[in-house]
Amino acid sequence: MIDFAVIGSGISGATISNKLNKKYSIKVFEKAKGVGGRSSFKRYKDKIGFDHGLQYISPRSKEFKSFTKKLIKKRIIKHWKGNHEFLNERVKRNKKHMKLIGVRGNNDISKHLLKNVNCNFQSELSEIERQKDYWTLKFKNKSITYSKNLIITAPFPQVKKLASKFIKTRLFKNKVKMNSSLTVLLITNKTGCKFSSFFTNDNILGWVSNENSKKRFKYNKDLWVLQSTYEYGKNHTDNYRKKRKFYTRVLINKFKKLTKLKIKKVYFSHIHGWKYSSNSKPLKTKSYWNKKLGIGICADWFGGPRLENGWLSANSLYKKINIKI
């Protein structure tokens, strides 16, 4: 039996696992094929690929700034340079606002933190049961794990569904509204684009990333990430699987119209819906720990939509565990 089972390998899961692994026996369980969660990197071939969800990091807090400076020195992350175009005149440009990205992909931080941790992929948790002094975890792949303590880093609706039967807390009384969005990964002919990204003033397409500008690879075609607005995602993420071609075409056409780039051919496209992308309204607490039951919760949705919030939440939880366990 292990000391801690951690559900999720995003920034929260990776951070809490890295800290706990120094003192306890732990295992990380991730439903995807690799680490990163919302910071996943979608590989096309070799080193060529897309930042599937999170596009960059902009540190705000003193603690997180210190953490990212160490990662820059270790060459885990780097500055994303170039011109970031604002097509929305109402948005003020902030030239001091740094943009940091993974050297190979935005899941590099999770990879770095989990390099010495036992990770189990394609392991989606379906049910938890509390025994007298340990947890039984049942997964969709029919495997079962027993752990003294359980840490969940999933989106709020999923955590509530799994744990509200066992935890009587005000946390689940919060009306957390998770943002949704659609993301299209796109490969086109070379366009000669001089911008690294586009912020738009559109009600459908909110953001465009020029993946080539991140200088992780050299390729004779352009790679793009198109992300819808939260409003459009809220209205269409539940249904996009039935009309993948339609929604892909909508976002691509908006991209062409807004950027006015000379796109002559599309070589590859893939659409993905982020049902629980982020939470824009922070809660009053950063994490949850129940010593009696041996269960903890940390995630970015405690503090807001930023990856940094997930890191802060994990650190908050670790302090609670370290003091009270």
CORMO-V111497 format. One record per residue. N is the residue number from 1. RES is the residue in three letters. PHI is phi in radians with two decimals (999 if undefined). Layout:
BEGIN
n=N res=RES phi=PHI
n=N res=RES phi=PHI
END
This chain:
BEGIN
n=1 res=MET phi=999
n=2 res=ILE phi=-1.60
n=3 res=ASP phi=-1.36
n=4 res=PHE phi=-2.40
n=5 res=ALA phi=-1.90
n=6 res=VAL phi=-1.98
n=7 res=ILE phi=-1.72
n=8 res=GLY phi=1.90
n=9 res=SER phi=-2.09
n=10 res=GLY phi=-1.25
n=11 res=ILE phi=-1.07
n=12 res=SER phi=-1.18
n=13 res=GLY phi=-1.10
n=14 res=ALA phi=-1.17
n=15 res=THR phi=-1.19
n=16 res=ILE phi=-1.16
n=17 res=SER phi=-1.18
n=18 res=ASN phi=-1.02
n=19 res=LYS phi=-1.30
n=20 res=LEU phi=-1.17
n=21 res=ASN phi=-1.11
n=22 res=LYS phi=-1.35
n=23 res=LYS phi=-2.17
n=24 res=TYR phi=-2.27
n=25 res=SER phi=-1.51
n=26 res=ILE phi=-2.43
n=27 res=LYS phi=-2.42
n=28 res=VAL phi=-1.82
n=29 res=PHE phi=-2.08
n=30 res=GLU phi=-2.21
n=31 res=LYS phi=-1.30
n=32 res=ALA phi=-1.48
n=33 res=LYS phi=-1.46
n=34 res=GLY phi=-2.64
n=35 res=VAL phi=-1.43
n=36 res=GLY phi=2.18
n=37 res=GLY phi=1.05
n=38 res=ARG phi=-1.23
n=39 res=SER phi=-1.74
n=40 res=SER phi=-1.13
n=41 res=PHE phi=-1.99
n=42 res=LYS phi=-1.62
n=43 res=ARG phi=-1.41
n=44 res=TYR phi=-1.64
n=45 res=LYS phi=-2.89
n=46 res=ASP phi=0.88
n=47 res=LYS phi=-1.58
n=48 res=ILE phi=-1.45
n=49 res=GLY phi=-3.08
n=50 res=PHE phi=-2.22
n=51 res=ASP phi=-1.33
n=52 res=HIS phi=-1.20
n=53 res=GLY phi=-2.13
n=54 res=LEU phi=-1.01
n=55 res=GLN phi=-1.73
n=56 res=TYR phi=-2.86
n=57 res=ILE phi=-2.06
n=58 res=SER phi=-2.24
n=59 res=PRO phi=-1.04
n=60 res=ARG phi=-2.04
n=61 res=SER phi=-1.36
n=62 res=LYS phi=-1.05
n=63 res=GLU phi=-1.14
n=64 res=PHE phi=-1.27
n=65 res=LYS phi=-1.07
n=66 res=SER phi=-1.11
n=67 res=PHE phi=-1.11
n=68 res=THR phi=-1.21
n=69 res=LYS phi=-1.09
n=70 res=LYS phi=-1.15
n=71 res=LEU phi=-1.20
n=72 res=ILE phi=-1.14
n=73 res=LYS phi=-1.11
n=74 res=LYS phi=-1.49
n=75 res=ARG phi=1.08
n=76 res=ILE phi=-1.54
n=77 res=ILE phi=-2.23
n=78 res=LYS phi=-2.62
n=79 res=HIS phi=-1.38
n=80 res=TRP phi=-1.66
n=81 res=LYS phi=-1.57
n=82 res=GLY phi=1.92
n=83 res=ASN phi=-1.66
n=84 res=HIS phi=-1.83
n=85 res=GLU phi=-1.45
n=86 res=PHE phi=-1.79
n=87 res=LEU phi=-1.47
n=88 res=ASN phi=-1.68
n=89 res=GLU phi=-1.18
n=90 res=ARG phi=-1.39
n=91 res=VAL phi=-1.58
n=92 res=LYS phi=-1.42
n=93 res=ARG phi=-1.27
n=94 res=ASN phi=-2.13
n=95 res=LYS phi=-1.21
n=96 res=LYS phi=-1.43
n=97 res=HIS phi=-1.36
n=98 res=MET phi=-1.28
n=99 res=LYS phi=-2.16
n=100 res=LEU phi=-1.95
n=101 res=ILE phi=-2.39
n=102 res=GLY phi=-1.19
n=103 res=VAL phi=-1.07
n=104 res=ARG phi=-1.91
n=105 res=GLY phi=3.14
n=106 res=ASN phi=-1.31
n=107 res=ASN phi=-1.59
n=108 res=ASP phi=-1.07
n=109 res=ILE phi=-1.14
n=110 res=SER phi=-1.09
n=111 res=LYS phi=-1.05
n=112 res=HIS phi=-1.10
n=113 res=LEU phi=-1.23
n=114 res=LEU phi=-1.80
n=115 res=LYS phi=-1.10
n=116 res=ASN phi=-1.96
n=117 res=VAL phi=-1.94
n=118 res=ASN phi=-1.29
n=119 res=CYS phi=-1.97
n=120 res=ASN phi=-2.08
n=121 res=PHE phi=-1.69
n=122 res=GLN phi=0.89
n=123 res=SER phi=-2.15
n=124 res=GLU phi=-1.57
n=125 res=LEU phi=-1.24
n=126 res=SER phi=-2.00
n=127 res=GLU phi=-2.78
n=128 res=ILE phi=-2.19
n=129 res=GLU phi=-2.35
n=130 res=ARG phi=-1.72
n=131 res=GLN phi=-1.59
n=132 res=LYS phi=-1.07
n=133 res=ASP phi=-2.48
n=134 res=TYR phi=-2.77
n=135 res=TRP phi=-1.88
n=136 res=THR phi=-1.86
n=137 res=LEU phi=-1.95
n=138 res=LYS phi=-1.96
n=139 res=PHE phi=-1.98
n=140 res=LYS phi=-1.16
n=141 res=ASN phi=-1.47
n=142 res=LYS phi=1.36
n=143 res=SER phi=-1.39
n=144 res=ILE phi=-2.31
n=145 res=THR phi=-2.27
n=146 res=TYR phi=-2.02
n=147 res=SER phi=-2.52
n=148 res=LYS phi=-1.17
n=149 res=ASN phi=-2.33
n=150 res=LEU phi=-2.32
n=151 res=ILE phi=-2.07
n=152 res=ILE phi=-1.99
n=153 res=THR phi=-2.11
n=154 res=ALA phi=-1.40
n=155 res=PRO phi=-1.03
n=156 res=PHE phi=-0.90
n=157 res=PRO phi=-1.06
n=158 res=GLN phi=-1.26
n=159 res=VAL phi=-1.11
n=160 res=LYS phi=-1.05
n=161 res=LYS phi=-1.13
n=162 res=LEU phi=-1.31
n=163 res=ALA phi=-1.92
n=164 res=SER phi=-1.10
n=165 res=LYS phi=-1.16
n=166 res=PHE phi=-1.83
n=167 res=ILE phi=-1.83
n=168 res=LYS phi=-1.77
n=169 res=THR phi=-2.49
n=170 res=ARG phi=-1.18
n=171 res=LEU phi=-0.92
n=172 res=PHE phi=-1.35
n=173 res=LYS phi=-1.49
n=174 res=ASN phi=-1.16
n=175 res=LYS phi=-1.62
n=176 res=VAL phi=-1.45
n=177 res=LYS phi=-1.86
n=178 res=MET phi=-1.33
n=179 res=ASN phi=-1.28
n=180 res=SER phi=-2.12
n=181 res=SER phi=-2.71
n=182 res=LEU phi=-1.87
n=183 res=THR phi=-2.21
n=184 res=VAL phi=-1.97
n=185 res=LEU phi=-1.67
n=186 res=LEU phi=-2.45
n=187 res=ILE phi=-2.13
n=188 res=THR phi=-2.25
n=189 res=ASN phi=-1.13
n=190 res=LYS phi=-1.11
n=191 res=THR phi=-1.92
n=192 res=GLY phi=1.27
n=193 res=CYS phi=-1.10
n=194 res=LYS phi=-1.72
n=195 res=PHE phi=-1.90
n=196 res=SER phi=-1.49
n=197 res=SER phi=-2.78
n=198 res=PHE phi=-2.30
n=199 res=PHE phi=-1.71
n=200 res=THR phi=-1.84
n=201 res=ASN phi=-1.96
n=202 res=ASP phi=-1.65
n=203 res=ASN phi=-1.61
n=204 res=ILE phi=-1.99
n=205 res=LEU phi=-1.67
n=206 res=GLY phi=-1.75
n=207 res=TRP phi=-2.73
n=208 res=VAL phi=-2.32
n=209 res=SER phi=-2.02
n=210 res=ASN phi=-1.63
n=211 res=GLU phi=-1.13
n=212 res=ASN phi=-1.09
n=213 res=SER phi=-1.21
n=214 res=LYS phi=-1.38
n=215 res=LYS phi=0.92
n=216 res=ARG phi=-1.75
n=217 res=PHE phi=-2.70
n=218 res=LYS phi=-2.03
n=219 res=TYR phi=-2.63
n=220 res=ASN phi=-1.52
n=221 res=LYS phi=-2.36
n=222 res=ASP phi=-1.68
n=223 res=LEU phi=-1.93
n=224 res=TRP phi=-2.33
n=225 res=VAL phi=-2.10
n=226 res=LEU phi=-1.90
n=227 res=GLN phi=-2.06
n=228 res=SER phi=-1.29
n=229 res=THR phi=-1.25
n=230 res=TYR phi=-1.12
n=231 res=GLU phi=-1.12
n=232 res=TYR phi=-1.17
n=233 res=GLY phi=-1.10
n=234 res=LYS phi=-1.06
n=235 res=ASN phi=-1.47
n=236 res=HIS phi=-2.28
n=237 res=THR phi=-1.09
n=238 res=ASP phi=-1.13
n=239 res=ASN phi=-1.94
n=240 res=TYR phi=-1.13
n=241 res=ARG phi=-1.09
n=242 res=LYS phi=-1.37
n=243 res=LYS phi=-2.39
n=244 res=ARG phi=-1.00
n=245 res=LYS phi=-1.11
n=246 res=PHE phi=-1.11
n=247 res=TYR phi=-1.20
n=248 res=THR phi=-1.08
n=249 res=ARG phi=-1.14
n=250 res=VAL phi=-1.05
n=251 res=LEU phi=-1.22
n=252 res=ILE phi=-1.16
n=253 res=ASN phi=-1.10
n=254 res=LYS phi=-1.12
n=255 res=PHE phi=-1.03
n=256 res=LYS phi=-1.08
n=257 res=LYS phi=-1.17
n=258 res=LEU phi=-1.33
n=259 res=THR phi=-1.58
n=260 res=LYS phi=1.05
n=261 res=LEU phi=-1.34
n=262 res=LYS phi=-1.51
n=263 res=ILE phi=-1.69
n=264 res=LYS phi=-1.69
n=265 res=LYS phi=-2.62
n=266 res=VAL phi=-1.86
n=267 res=TYR phi=-1.66
n=268 res=PHE phi=-2.77
n=269 res=SER phi=-2.62
n=270 res=HIS phi=-2.63
n=271 res=ILE phi=-2.00
n=272 res=HIS phi=-2.43
n=273 res=GLY phi=-1.83
n=274 res=TRP phi=-1.69
n=275 res=LYS phi=-1.12
n=276 res=TYR phi=-2.11
n=277 res=SER phi=-1.25
n=278 res=SER phi=-2.92
n=279 res=ASN phi=-2.11
n=280 res=SER phi=-1.47
n=281 res=LYS phi=-1.93
n=282 res=PRO phi=-1.15
n=283 res=LEU phi=-1.58
n=284 res=LYS phi=-1.40
n=285 res=THR phi=-2.08
n=286 res=LYS phi=-1.72
n=287 res=SER phi=-2.88
n=288 res=TYR phi=-2.37
n=289 res=TRP phi=-2.47
n=290 res=ASN phi=-2.10
n=291 res=LYS phi=-1.12
n=292 res=LYS phi=-1.05
n=293 res=LEU phi=-1.57
n=294 res=GLY phi=1.20
n=295 res=ILE phi=-2.36
n=296 res=GLY phi=-2.31
n=297 res=ILE phi=-2.34
n=298 res=CYS phi=-2.55
n=299 res=ALA phi=-3.06
n=300 res=ASP phi=-1.12
n=301 res=TRP phi=-1.13
n=302 res=PHE phi=-1.11
n=303 res=GLY phi=-1.88
n=304 res=GLY phi=2.48
n=305 res=PRO phi=-1.49
n=306 res=ARG phi=-1.55
n=307 res=LEU phi=-0.99
n=308 res=GLU phi=-0.95
n=309 res=ASN phi=-1.11
n=310 res=GLY phi=-1.18
n=311 res=TRP phi=-1.14
n=312 res=LEU phi=-1.13
n=313 res=SER phi=-1.12
n=314 res=ALA phi=-1.12
n=315 res=ASN phi=-1.15
n=316 res=SER phi=-1.09
n=317 res=LEU phi=-1.13
n=318 res=TYR phi=-1.06
n=319 res=LYS phi=-1.09
n=320 res=LYS phi=-1.14
n=321 res=ILE phi=-1.19
n=322 res=ASN phi=-1.10
n=323 res=ILE phi=-1.44
n=324 res=LYS phi=-1.82
n=325 res=ILE phi=-1.25
END
